[in-house]
Amino acid sequence: MKKRLSVVLILALFVSTLVFASPNKDLGGPGGSAFTGKAKYIFVFIGDGTSITQRTAAELYLANKNNPQDLKIAVDRASGKFPAGNGVTDFTPSIQRMLMSGFPGQGFSSTYSSNSLITDSSSSATAIATGNKTRDGVVGMDPTATIPYTSMAKMAKAKGMKVGIVTTVSLDHATPASFYASSPSRNNYYAIASQIPSTNFDYFAGGGFLAKGTKENQTKDIADVLKEGGYQVYNTRADFDKLKSGDSKVVVSNPRLDWQYALPYSIDMTPDDITFAQFVSKGIEVLDNPNGFFMMAECGKVDWSCHANDAVASILDVLTLDEGVKAAYDFYQKHPTETLIVVTGDHETGGMTLGFAGTHYDTFLSRLHAQKISYDAFDNTVLFDFFEKNPNAVFDDILPIVEQYFGLKRYTKAEMDDMNAAAKNGDAESFAKLGLALQDYEIADLQSAFNVQPKDPNPTKRQQQLAELRQDPAFDIAYGSYSPFTLALTHTLNQKAGISWTSFSHTGLPTPVSVIGVGADLFNGYYDNTDIFKKVVRIGGL
């Protein structure tokens, strides 16, 4: 009996030893084989608001753009050649994978914060950056907002690596801030940005600073604070192009920023703008050195577009994220045994869903190509320029602008009858027009939104009017904090394409984690967002 017990104890001790000695224990969560070597070059990409739906929608959009098969099968069905649901079709659905989706390390991370199942960006970015949970709204500190955490970026700098922070939103926004600052509130923009000089990080790039545009009690412009801290501050293409290997302590912004000091949405960019991928590529050039480097690069406006339920702006910014990843991947190909690239999201936004009751089991993503501008640019340029010039405008007056920017058009009953007849005979052009034709219930929704739309051309007054309207719960559920008419337009187009939304806020979905390079297989599986920090720190020897 004693011998049998001794054997059991020995086996138990042996198993315990294996568990506690496992390299995956320190790396957080499940993994694969032990990595070989340490990562000298580390990239952490974050698609703010990006989960599996946003990524899948982008890949379906890509496939459809290159081969618009949804229109073909729709025409066949309309003509009775292949009725929906009969299982007979010559149409094969396709998806065009983004680069990140083909990385060998693929996992998911949970995203809850210390006080909520649905996180905000400051708490989720803090979890990724520092390996610790915190309360929503807190940046780089514990839930009591009294103890600062140390981020992986600061650990990399302490090791002697160069460090870069890139984002498409303002540099003092929640996600980038979590990698270089500590603050009880994510809204303390001036205090957050003022911490940049103490980091001695080498490269800050992308957006500007909300701190410069607030009414906080500040004595100096944030640019002066940075310059006094030894940083060079640039905001022109010429200065950006001049940056080179060996430069250090630079802050560079896109020459053109939106009203929130962020880069324009990808759909609104011009050739004069500096793209996310270009900021990443320039960062690699500036940071590359014998001691290695760490770069956090955030594509932040996926989140903003999903808050506003704008599928097209979201999809194109997800593709922008992948273009930034490609820039890092080109570097990885030159240093495959020394580089780690991690791509993830901090949370999902908007409750984006691939499917809509009105399109049943079909999607028609080709209809999304009709949108020519983001919700934000439409709001702040087209829509209110229209109201300024037409203060007494009625619904019919704005329909030509709706067609111009969203492709949505109202037809007469006779025109609809003719197009339906032609579509049934296999006419693809008629079916395409029908796909963007406004139905009676859609016209009613748009007209209701137009009627309650604040029309004052002054942005401040519009926001005040919206705040008053949101006191009505029905209005708040229907439109959130967004312009009712613009939101109704994106909802209408999205639903015609087969995309739906459940929220104007974040959701509790997990986020994908895609990895290539040193220790990539350790990211396979399902783990917490804090484990991303543990894995990166261990693999990078930080």
HELIX and SHEET records of a PDB file:
HELIX    1   1 LYS A    2  ALA A   21  1                                  20    
HELIX    2   2 PRO A   23  LEU A   27  1                                   5    
HELIX    3   3 ILE A   52  ASN A   66  1                                  15    
HELIX    4   4 GLN A   69  ALA A   78  1                                  10    
HELIX    5   5 LEU A   99  GLY A  102  5                                   4    
HELIX    6   6 SER A  121  THR A  130  1                                  10    
HELIX    7   7 MET A  152  LYS A  159  1                                   8    
HELIX    8   8 ALA A  174  TYR A  180  1                                   7    
HELIX    9   9 TYR A  189  ALA A  193  1                                   5    
HELIX   10  10 ILE A  196  THR A  199  1                                   4    
HELIX   11  11 LEU A  210  GLY A  213  5                                   4    
HELIX   12  12 ILE A  222  GLU A  228  1                                   7    
HELIX   13  13 ARG A  237  LYS A  242  1                                   6    
HELIX   14  14 SER A  266  ASP A  268  5                                   3    
HELIX   15  15 PHE A  276  LEU A  287  1                                  12    
HELIX   16  16 LYS A  301  HIS A  307  1                                   7    
HELIX   17  17 ALA A  311  LYS A  334  1                                  24    
HELIX   18  18 ALA A  357  THR A  359  5                                   3    
HELIX   19  19 LEU A  365  ALA A  370  5                                   6    
HELIX   20  20 TYR A  375  ALA A  377  1                                   3    
HELIX   21  21 PHE A  378  LEU A  383  3                                   6    
HELIX   22  22 PHE A  384  LYS A  389  1                                   6    
HELIX   23  23 PHE A  395  PHE A  406  1                                  12    
HELIX   24  24 LYS A  413  LYS A  424  1                                  12    
HELIX   25  25 ALA A  428  GLY A  435  1                                   8    
HELIX   26  26 ASP A  440  VAL A  452  1                                  13    
HELIX   27  27 PRO A  459  LEU A  469  1                                  11    
HELIX   28  28 PRO A  473  TYR A  479  1                                   7    
HELIX   29  29 PRO A  484  ALA A  497  1                                  14    
HELIX   30  30 ALA A  520  PHE A  523  5                                   4    
HELIX   31  31 ASN A  529  ILE A  539  1                                  11    
SHEET    1   A10 GLN A 232  TYR A 234  0                                        
SHEET    2   A10 VAL A 250  SER A 253  1                                        
SHEET    3   A10 TYR A 203  GLY A 206  1                                        
SHEET    4   A10 LYS A 162  THR A 167  1                                        
SHEET    5   A10 PHE A 293  CYS A 299  1                                        
SHEET    6   A10 TYR A  41  GLY A  47  1                                        
SHEET    7   A10 THR A 339  GLY A 345  1                                        
SHEET    8   A10 THR A 511  GLY A 517 -1                                        
SHEET    9   A10 GLY A 105  SER A 110 -1                                        
SHEET   10   A10 GLY A 525  ASP A 528  1                                        
SHEET    1   B 2 GLU A 348  THR A 349  0                                        
SHEET    2   B 2 HIS A 506  THR A 507 -1                                        
SHEET    1   C 2 THR A 353  LEU A 354  0                                        
SHEET    2   C 2 ILE A 499  SER A 500 -1                                        
END                                                                             
